[in-house]
Amino acid sequence: MDTEYEIRPASVVKYVFNRNLRHVIMPDTVTVIGESAFDHCIFLNSVKLSNTLEEIGSYAFKGCKEMREISLPDSLERLIAQQQYYYHRYRANFFPDNLERVNFLGTRCRLQPIITNRAWKSGWPDITEPYTTKFFSEIFRSGKDVTITFEAGNERFSSESGVIFNKDKTELIYCPKWKSGVYTVPKTVVRFGREAFAECGGLTRVIFSGSAVTDIGDKAFFYCKALWDIDLRSIKHIGDKAFTGCKALTRINLHSVEHIGNEAFSDCTALGSTITIPRSCRCMSSFAFSHWKRLTTSLETLRVSQDTKIIRPDNIFLHSWGTASVPRIDRY
């Protein structure tokens, strides 16, 4: 049989367990790729999707081990997934595990993930809304390093070296977990979004090429375990759990900070014995520098201005079981 197929005009396609299939070219009459359409086409390595494609069904490319890249047309509106229980959490399986590159074609970005599973109705969705950090990390989950790109002229996003920004590059939305070593932030960025660098375990240093960054979102550097250096002098707002678990972080400069969120630096066990919170800080959580009692930390004292309001977080009952410890607060 031929190793390259041009799919006949149809609205739904299915080529399950076809081991002769190498390349697929879809005409623009194809609007839906059905559930398990290319299930275990193990030698399939390239797919040119229809320019009118609207939906990709669950497990459409399951087991396509040779598939490394996919380009999603501007017409694509729905990804259908059936969640599976995977290592004590629900996981939505959209694309093959060996995927390395995803290209968003066009400008509109109207793709929606749709979960078809009882867990969704029971309040256990693993993917919430499109084009968030969770969207990029969960939908394109892979055993390899996935690079996501957006076509020039996209109305909402831009990308550079796998890092995703909003259109004008004022907000850094998502840094892929495979980023390691030193990362230099473009000078246009003023904000790191929620979970922007979360679990980038190989990231060691973040450099600002400008001084515009003022806002760090919730969990922005959550468990970046190797991060040891980041200049926070321009930062005014630090969100909840922004640096939780950054165990290599040895020093911080909070020169301009105005707000420090709940558990912002929790479990940062390598910080010095004393940290001074500047007078510019209007409020901070009483658990901003907390740590698990089972962990050894060098931080003993927080020097906090009399003008700084120390807030007890709403979830204070979570800390009432004796699992968390906080440094002594010395007012000045």
N, C-alpha and C positions, 0 to 999 in steps of 0.2 A: 504494500500500500504506500501511497505517497506520504512523505513526512511533513508536508505542508498542506493545510486545508484552507480554502476560502469558504466560510460558512454560508449556506444557502439563505436567502432572505427569509427571515422568521422573526417572531416576537420573543420567543423563548428558545434557548439553546441548551443542549445536553450532550456531553461526550464522556460519560463516566467510564473510568478504567480503560481508556484508550491509550495503549502503550506505544502506538506508532506516531502519536501526535507530537509534533515538534514546534510548529508555528501556527498561529491563528490570526486571520484577518477578518474582521466582521464588517459587513455592509451597514449602511446607515438605517436599514430597515429594522435592525435588531434593537429592541427597546428594553428587554428584560433578559438577564442571565439567571436561569432558574437555580433552585437549591441543588447543591452538589453537582453542578453542571460539568465541571472538569475534575471531579473527585478522582484523585490518584491517577491523573495523567502524568505519570512520574517523569517523563522526558520532555514535557512541555516547557519551553524556555522563553517564548515571546508571545505576547498577545497584543494586538492592536484593536482596541475597543471601538465600538460604534460611536459616531459623533452625536447620535440621538439616544444613547443608552440612558435609561432612567433608574434602573434598579439592578442590584447585584444580590442574589439570594445567599442564604447561609451556607457555609462550607463550599462555596462555589469553586475555590481553588485549593481545597484541602488536599494535602499530599503531593502538591506540585513541587517537588524538591528542587527542580532545576530552574524554577522561576525566580529571577533576581530583581526584576524591575517591572513596574506597572505605571501607566499614565492614565489618570482619571479624567474623562471628558467633562466639559462645563455643564453638560446636560444631566449629569448624574445627580439624583435627588435622594435615593434611599439605599442604605446598606441594611440588609436583613440578617440578623444573627440569632442563633440559638445558644444561650449560655450553657456552659458546662462547669461542673464543680471541679476545681483544679487547685490542689494544694491549699485547701481550706479557704478558698475564695472563688467567686464566680468569674469566669473568663469568657469573653466573647471572641470567637474564632472567625475573623473576617478574611485574613490573607495568609499565604503560606509562611512557614517559619523561617525560610531562608531568604525572604525578601530583603533587599538592600537599598532600594531606591523607590520613592513614590513621587510622581510628578502631578501636580494639580494644573490642568490645562484650563485656559479661559480666565474669566474675571469674576464670576458671580458668587461662587462658593455657597451653594445652597444645600449641600449634602447633609442628610440627617441619618444618624444610626438608629435603627429600630430593633429593639430586643423582643424576641418572641419566646417567652419563657414564663412559667408561673411565678418565678422569683421576682420578675418585673412587677407583677401585680401585688406581690406581697411586700414590696418595699425594699427589694434587694438589687436595684440596678447597679451595674458596674460602670456604666457609661451614662453620664447625665446629659450634658448639652454639647453640641458640636463646636469644634474649633477652640476648645480649651486645652490646657496642658494635658488633662486626663484623656481627652479625645485623641490627641496625637500619640500619647504613650500607650494607650490601651488598644486602639484600633489597629495601629501599625506595630504592635508588639512583635518582636522577632528575636530569633537567636543570634542574629547578626546585627551589624551597625546600620540602622536605617537612616538614610538621608531623605528629607522631605523638602521639595522645592515648589515654588509658586511661579507661574508664568508672569513675565513682566506685564504690567498693566492691570494686575489683579486689584479689584476694588477695595479689598480689606486687608490683605497680607503681603508681606515681602519676606524673602529668605536670603540668608547669606551663610555659606559653609554649614548648612544644616540647621542653623539657628533661625527661629521664626519670630518675626516682629509684626506689629501693626503696619498699616500702609506707609505712614511717614516715619517709621522707626523711632517713635518716641517711647514705645513700650516693648520690652523684650518679653515675649509670650512663652516660648518653649525652647529649651536647650536640650538636645538629645542626650540620653544618659551615657552614650559612648564618648562624649567629650572628656578629654583628660589634659593634664598639664596646665598651662597658662592660657587664660582666655581674656582678650582685650575687648571691652565693651565699646561699641560705636559711640561717638561723642553726641549723637542726637538723642540717645536714650535718657529718659527722665524717670522711668519706672520699671521695676522688675515685677511681673505679674505673679499671681498665685502659683506656687509650685514650679516656678520658671526653671530653676536648676535642681529641683528635688531629686535626690538620690543619684546625682552625678558623682559617683564614688571615686573617679580618677581625677577630678578637678582639684588642683592644688593652689591656684592663685587667680584672682580676678582683678584686672587692671582697668581703670576708667580712663579712656583717652581724652575725655572732657571732664567737667565738674558739674554736669547737669543732673545727675541722678540724685533724686531726693526721696524716693518712695520705694520701700522693699515690701512686697506683698506677703501674705500669710504663706508659711512653709516654702518661701522662695529658695532657700538653701537647705532644706530639710534633709538631714543625714548625708551631707556632703562630707564624708568622713576624712577625706584627705586635704580638705581646704584649710590652709594655714595662714593665708594672707589675703586680706581685702581691706581697702581703704574706705572707711565709713565717714570720713570727715564732712561730706556734703549731705549726708542722709538726715532727713527730718522725721520720717515715719518708718518704724520697723514693725511689721505685722506679727500676728500670733505665730509662734513656732518657726519664725523665719530662719533661725540658725540652730534649731534643735538637733542634737547629735553630731555637731561639727567638732569632733573630738580632737582634731589637730589644731584648732584655732587657738593661738597663743596670746594674741593681743588685739584689742579693738580701740579705735579712736572715735568717740561719739561726740565730737566737737559741736555739731549743730543739731543734735537729735531733740525732737520735741515730744515724741511718743514712742514708748517701748511696749510692745504687746505681750500677752500672756505666753509664758514659756519661750520667749523670743530667743534666749540663749541657754535653754535648759540642756543639761548633759554636755555642755562645753567644758569638759573636765581639765583642759590644758591651760585655761586662762590663769592669769596671775593671782596672787593672794588677795590683792585689793583692787577694786575698780571704782573710779570716781564718775558719777553721773553728773553731767554739767548742769548749770542753772537754767539753761535753755529748755531742759526737759520739763514739760508741763505735767505729764502723767506717765506712770509706768505700772505694770502689774507686779503684785507682791511675789509672784512666782516667775518673774522674767528670767531669773538666774538660778532656778531650782535644779535639782538633780536627784536621780534615784539614790536612795540611801545605800544601795549595794555598790555604787560607784565611788571611786576615790577621786576627789577633786582638790585642787590647791586653792580655789577661791574661798576666802573666809569672810571678807568684809566688803560691803557696798557703801560707799560714801555718797549720800543723797542729799541734795539741797532741801532746806526747809520749805522752799516754794514748790517743790515737786509733789504732786498728789500721788500717793501710792494706793492703787486700786486692788481690791480683792476680786478676782475673776468670778463670773457667774457659776462656773463649775467647781467652786471651792470644795464641794463635798467629795470630789474625786481625789483631793489631796488629804482628806481627813483620816485616811486609813494608815497613815504612818509610812507611806511608800516614798514620799518626796521630802527633800530637805532643802532649806533655803539658807543663804548666807546671812550673817548678822548685818543689820542696817545701822549705819552711823550717820546721824544727821549733822549737817554743817551749815 
